[in-house]
Amino acid sequence: EFDIGWAPELEGEFEGVERDLDVTAVDPATAGRNAELCRIGAEALGAANRPLPRAAGRVACCGTCPMGCALDAKRAMHVSELPRAAAAGARIVAGARVTRVLVEGGRAAGVEACAAAGAGVAGAGQDAAGAAGAGPDAAGAAGAGADAAGAAGARPGAEARAAGVEAGAGAAGAPFRVDARAVVLAAGALGTPELLLRQGIAGRSGHLGRHLRVQPACWVGARHPGEAVRGWDGVMQSWGVGEWADRGLFLEATFSPLPFGAHWMPGAGPAFAERVERYGEMAVVGVHLADRSEGRVRVRGGQLRVAYRLTRDDAATLAFGIARAAAIHFASGAGEVYPQVAGAGILRPGEERGIEERRVRPAELRLEAFHPMGTARMGDEPSGSVVGPDGEVHDVPGLFVADASVLPTALGANPMLTIMAVARHTARGLAERLAY
């Protein structure tokens, strides 16, 4: 539909990303009891399951990933891509916010940004930053409302035209500009369209900010009376169940520390307090959907506005997934399940079919979402997309997008590796263009 001819070639990019991030399947021996219960339940149902790959090597510790990794075991950008970029000669301007893409003669010519208090410059070498492997003279912009990572050729002052980065030493809010032969935006599916919409560029097709997909998800907890599940021991996201991938569903054993997970449990007063006290008996399966529902990013009244409407079909699929998660829990010995469906109450063994059979309305689902994508989608036809297959914005030559916003549809898995693989493909093509 979108004619991305090089998509089959991404296998090599995936291999490179997985190698660089030390992506490794979770070791069942250290995954934890929450993972084991998911496996036991899935196998009892005959559902395909496997340990999940994670960008953390074989480290398993405390299950507190949502609050940040104190060990830096997770291969986040500050311990992976940014050090590699700096070693390759990139200069990184931290604590700066990009406010505008400079367009001169119909082409992207750089960015304008503002330095924040304590802003500084890291790295040295060529005037390249932003997209890995983008080559000389590429300015990387993190976009509106986000830190600008990688400004090439910057110096304080509106009229500055320099080859080396000298920004970051000025007062907070001090403007500077970055001149470059190419600009790469990587502010994500919210920040990238926000920056472009504020400026009024890249919107000729009418698709900018539209087609927001979020992979809606649901936490399905279960209590195993008298059993020390201790889901915080081992790996937080540990075991996957892919049996229902043809419906766009992917289930995984995950666990939320008490501050993040207690509010999902039912009850009030003493009943709620008793469940919190027995949080160590809790097992959790997350239900995720590759959604067909869409949302939209706008700028209204000077503020970013995000709207999203879940369709009845997607709500029904999520209800099916919740019922399957409950079945996994019961097959592993759980005594009660908390389905996150308004009016459903607490499920006992054998009651999960009631969730699947009722006509669940979107507003009855208690959901969350972590993976926005699609708001500057990629495609060969300029009338139906924002960027071309090479990542370049159809309307603005020299302006590239390399983040989740270019994905034209929702994915049936965590999109992190796909985002990075597509970004690397875009960067490689840009490097080749800038070499001439």
C-alpha positions in Angstrom: 0.0 0.0 0.0 2.8 2.4 0.9 5.4 1.0 -1.6 8.4 0.9 0.8 10.5 -1.2 -1.6 13.5 -1.5 0.7 11.5 -3.0 3.7 12.7 -6.6 3.1 16.3 -5.3 3.3 15.9 -4.3 7.0 17.0 -7.7 8.2 20.6 -6.6 8.1 19.8 -3.4 10.0 17.9 -5.4 12.6 21.0 -7.6 13.1 23.2 -4.6 13.5 20.9 -2.9 16.1 20.5 -6.1 18.1 24.3 -6.6 18.1 24.9 -3.0 19.2 22.3 -3.1 21.9 23.2 -6.6 23.1 19.7 -7.8 22.5 19.4 -11.2 24.2 16.5 -13.5 25.0 15.6 -13.6 28.7 17.2 -16.6 30.5 14.3 -18.7 31.9 16.5 -19.5 34.9 16.6 -15.8 36.0 13.3 -14.5 34.4 11.4 -14.9 37.7 8.2 -16.6 38.9 6.0 -14.2 37.0 7.5 -15.3 33.7 7.3 -19.0 34.8 3.6 -18.7 35.6 3.0 -17.1 32.2 4.8 -20.0 30.5 3.0 -22.6 32.5 -0.4 -21.1 31.7 0.3 -20.7 28.0 1.6 -24.2 27.6 -1.4 -25.6 29.4 -3.6 -23.9 26.8 -1.3 -25.0 23.9 -0.5 -21.3 23.1 2.8 -20.4 21.4 5.2 -18.7 23.9 8.8 -17.8 24.3 11.3 -15.8 26.3 11.3 -12.1 25.2 14.4 -10.5 23.7 15.6 -7.5 25.7 18.3 -4.8 25.1 20.0 -5.5 28.4 22.2 -8.5 27.8 21.7 -11.2 30.5 21.3 -8.7 33.4 18.4 -9.5 35.7 18.0 -7.6 38.8 15.1 -5.9 40.6 12.2 -5.5 38.2 12.0 -1.7 38.6 12.6 -0.8 34.9 9.7 1.8 34.8 11.7 4.0 37.2 14.9 3.9 35.2 17.8 1.4 35.3 20.2 2.3 38.2 22.7 -0.2 36.7 22.5 1.2 33.1 21.9 -2.5 32.1 19.2 -1.3 29.7 21.0 -0.1 26.6 19.5 3.4 26.5 20.8 6.0 24.2 23.1 7.6 26.8 25.1 4.3 27.0 24.7 3.2 23.4 24.0 5.4 20.4 25.2 8.8 21.8 28.7 7.5 22.9 29.1 5.8 19.5 28.0 9.0 17.7 30.5 11.1 19.8 33.3 8.6 19.1 32.5 9.0 15.3 32.9 12.7 15.5 29.4 14.0 16.3 28.9 17.0 18.5 26.0 16.9 20.9 24.3 20.0 22.2 22.5 19.0 25.4 19.9 21.1 27.1 18.8 22.9 24.0 15.3 23.1 22.3 14.8 23.3 18.6 12.2 25.9 17.7 12.3 26.1 14.0 13.6 24.4 10.8 15.4 27.0 8.7 14.1 26.8 5.1 16.0 28.8 2.5 15.4 28.6 -1.3 12.8 25.9 -0.7 15.3 23.6 1.1 16.0 22.8 4.7 19.1 24.8 5.7 19.5 24.2 9.4 17.6 24.8 12.6 17.0 27.5 15.2 17.3 26.6 18.8 17.4 28.0 22.3 19.9 27.1 25.0 18.6 26.1 28.4 20.3 26.7 31.7 23.4 24.5 32.0 23.4 23.6 28.3 26.7 22.2 27.1 28.5 20.6 24.2 29.8 17.0 24.1 31.8 15.3 21.5 34.2 16.6 18.9 35.2 16.2 15.3 33.2 16.6 12.1 30.1 18.7 11.9 27.8 15.8 12.0 25.1 14.9 14.5 21.6 13.6 14.8 21.1 10.5 12.7 23.8 7.8 13.2 25.9 7.5 10.1 24.5 10.7 8.5 27.9 12.0 7.6 29.2 15.6 7.6 27.0 18.6 7.7 23.9 17.0 9.0 22.1 18.8 11.8 20.1 16.6 14.1 17.1 18.2 15.8 15.2 16.6 18.6 12.2 18.9 17.9 9.8 21.1 19.8 9.4 20.5 23.5 12.3 18.1 23.5 16.1 18.4 24.0 17.9 18.9 20.8 20.5 16.2 20.4 23.2 17.0 18.0 23.4 20.4 16.5 26.2 20.8 13.9 27.9 24.1 13.2 26.1 26.1 15.9 27.1 29.3 17.7 25.1 31.7 19.8 23.5 34.6 17.9 20.9 34.8 15.2 23.5 35.6 12.5 26.1 33.0 13.4 27.4 30.9 10.5 30.1 28.6 11.9 31.5 25.2 11.1 32.1 24.1 14.7 29.8 23.9 17.7 30.3 26.6 20.3 26.7 26.8 21.6 25.7 26.0 25.2 27.8 28.5 27.1 25.3 31.4 26.9 22.4 32.3 29.2 19.3 30.3 29.4 17.1 31.0 26.4 19.9 32.3 24.3 19.1 31.6 20.6 21.5 30.1 18.2 21.2 28.6 14.8 22.7 25.5 13.1 23.5 25.6 9.4 23.6 22.3 7.6 23.1 20.7 4.2 20.5 18.3 5.8 18.3 18.3 8.9 17.1 15.2 10.6 14.1 15.4 13.0 13.8 12.7 15.6 11.3 14.0 18.2 8.9 11.0 18.0 5.3 10.7 16.9 4.3 13.7 19.0 7.2 16.1 18.9 8.0 15.9 15.2 4.6 16.8 14.0 4.3 19.4 16.7 7.4 21.2 15.4 6.3 21.0 11.8 2.7 22.1 12.5 3.8 25.1 14.6 5.9 26.2 11.7 3.3 25.4 9.0 5.5 23.2 6.8 5.4 19.6 5.6 1.6 19.6 5.6 0.7 19.8 1.9 -0.6 16.2 1.8 -2.9 16.8 4.8 -1.6 13.7 6.6 0.8 15.5 9.0 -0.3 14.8 12.6 -2.9 12.2 11.5 -2.9 8.4 11.7 -1.6 8.3 15.3 -1.4 4.7 16.4 -0.6 3.9 20.1 -0.7 0.1 20.6 -3.3 0.3 23.3 -2.5 -2.0 26.2 -4.2 -3.5 29.3 -2.7 -4.7 32.6 -4.4 -8.0 33.6 -3.4 -9.0 37.1 -4.1 -12.2 39.0 -3.7 -13.3 42.5 -2.1 -16.6 43.5 -3.2 -17.1 47.1 -0.4 -18.2 49.4 2.3 -18.2 46.6 5.3 -15.9 46.8 5.3 -14.8 43.1 7.3 -11.7 44.0 7.1 -10.3 40.5 9.7 -7.6 41.2 12.3 -10.4 41.4 13.8 -11.2 38.0 13.0 -9.5 34.7 10.1 -7.1 34.3 9.1 -7.8 30.7 10.1 -11.5 30.4 7.8 -13.9 28.5 5.8 -13.5 25.4 2.7 -15.3 24.1 2.3 -14.9 20.3 -0.6 -17.3 19.7 -3.0 -14.6 18.7 -0.7 -12.5 16.6 -3.0 -12.9 13.6 -5.5 -10.8 15.5 -2.9 -8.1 16.1 -2.5 -9.2 19.8 0.7 -9.8 21.6 0.7 -10.8 25.3 3.6 -10.7 27.7 4.5 -11.4 31.3 5.3 -8.0 32.7 5.3 -6.6 36.2 4.7 -3.1 37.6 6.3 -2.2 40.9 3.8 -1.3 43.6 3.7 2.5 43.0 2.8 1.8 39.4 0.6 -1.3 39.8 -1.5 -0.9 42.9 -4.0 1.4 41.3 -5.0 -1.3 38.8 -6.3 -3.5 41.5 -10.0 -3.6 42.4 -11.8 -2.8 45.6 -11.8 0.0 48.2 -11.1 0.3 51.8 -10.1 -2.9 53.7 -10.5 -5.1 50.6 -8.2 -2.9 48.6 -5.7 -2.6 51.5 -5.6 -6.4 51.8 -4.8 -6.9 48.1 -2.0 -4.3 48.4 -0.6 -6.1 51.4 -0.6 -9.3 49.4 1.0 -7.7 46.3 3.7 -10.3 46.4 1.1 -12.9 45.3 0.4 -11.0 42.1 1.2 -12.2 38.6 0.6 -9.9 35.6 0.1 -10.4 31.9 0.0 -7.4 29.6 -2.3 -7.3 26.5 -1.1 -5.2 23.6 -2.9 -4.5 20.3 -1.6 -3.4 16.9 -4.4 -1.0 16.6 -6.4 0.0 13.5 -7.9 2.9 15.5 -6.4 6.3 14.8 -5.7 9.5 16.5 -4.4 12.9 15.6 -1.9 15.4 16.9 -2.7 19.1 16.6 -1.5 22.5 18.0 -4.4 24.5 19.4 -4.1 27.6 21.5 -0.3 27.3 21.4 -0.5 23.9 23.1 0.0 20.4 21.8 -3.3 18.5 21.6 -3.6 14.7 21.2 -6.9 13.0 20.3 -7.5 9.3 19.9 -10.7 7.2 19.5 -10.7 3.5 19.9 -13.0 1.7 17.5 -15.5 -1.0 18.6 -13.7 -3.6 16.5 -10.4 -2.8 18.4 -12.3 -2.8 21.7 -13.7 -6.3 20.9 -10.2 -7.5 20.0 -8.8 -6.2 23.3 -11.6 -7.9 25.2 -10.7 -11.2 23.5 -7.1 -10.6 24.5 -8.1 -9.9 28.1 -10.0 -13.1 28.2 -7.0 -15.0 26.9 -4.8 -13.4 29.5 -7.3 -14.5 32.2 -7.3 -18.0 30.8 -3.5 -18.1 31.1 -3.6 -16.9 34.7 -6.2 -19.5 35.6 -4.3 -22.3 33.8 -1.3 -21.4 36.0 -3.3 -21.7 39.2 -4.6 -18.1 39.9 -7.6 -17.7 42.1 -8.9 -14.4 40.8 -8.2 -12.1 37.9 -8.7 -8.4 37.5 -9.8 -7.7 33.9 -9.9 -3.9 33.7 -13.3 -3.9 32.2 -15.9 -1.6 33.8 -18.7 -3.6 35.4 -16.9 -6.9 35.0 -15.7 -7.1 38.6 -13.3 -9.8 39.8 -13.2 -13.0 37.6 -13.1 -16.5 39.1 -11.9 -19.6 37.2 -14.2 -20.3 34.3 -15.7 -16.8 34.1 -13.2 -15.4 31.5 -15.6 -16.3 28.6 -18.0 -13.7 29.9 -15.5 -11.0 29.0 -15.1 -12.3 25.5 -18.9 -12.8 24.9 -20.1 -9.4 26.2 -20.1 -6.5 23.8 -17.5 -4.4 25.4 -17.7 -0.7 24.5 -14.4 1.3 24.1 -15.2 3.5 27.1 -15.5 0.4 29.3 -11.9 -0.5 28.9 -9.2 0.8 31.2 -6.2 1.1 29.0 -2.8 2.6 28.7 -0.4 3.1 25.8 3.4 3.5 25.4 4.2 3.5 21.7 2.9 6.4 19.6 3.7 6.2 15.9 2.5 7.1 12.4 2.0 10.9 12.5 4.4 11.7 9.6 4.0 8.5 7.8 6.2 7.2 5.0 5.1 6.4 1.5 6.0 6.7 -2.1 3.0 8.8 -3.1 3.3 12.5 -1.8 -0.5 12.9 -1.7 -0.8 10.0 0.8 2.2 10.5 3.0 4.5 13.0 4.6 7.9 11.6 3.9 9.2 9.5 1.1 10.8 6.0 1.3 14.2 7.7 1.9 12.9 9.6 4.9 12.9 13.0 3.2 9.9 15.2 3.6 8.0 15.4 0.3 7.4 19.2 0.7 10.8 20.2 2.0 13.9 18.9 0.3 16.8 18.4 2.7 14.5 17.7 5.7 14.4 14.1 6.9 12.4 12.3 9.7 13.9 9.3 11.5 11.6 8.3 14.3 8.4 6.5 15.1 6.2 9.0 13.3 7.2 7.6 9.9 5.8 4.1 10.5 2.7 3.9 8.3 0.9 1.3 10.4 0.9 -0.1 13.9 3.3 -2.9 14.5 2.6 -6.3 16.2 5.5 -6.0 18.6 7.4 -3.4 20.6 8.5 -0.9 17.8 11.8 0.1 19.3 14.0 -2.1 17.1 12.0 -1.3 14.0 12.3 2.5 14.7 16.0 2.2 15.0 16.4 0.0 12.0 14.4 2.4 9.8 16.4 5.3 11.2 19.7 3.6 10.4 18.5 2.9 6.9 17.5 6.5 6.4 20.9 7.7 7.9 22.8 5.4 5.6 21.1 6.8 2.5 21.6 10.3 3.7 25.3 9.7 4.3 25.7 8.5 0.8 23.9 11.6 -0.6 26.0 14.0 1.5 29.3 12.2 0.4 29.0 13.7 -3.1 
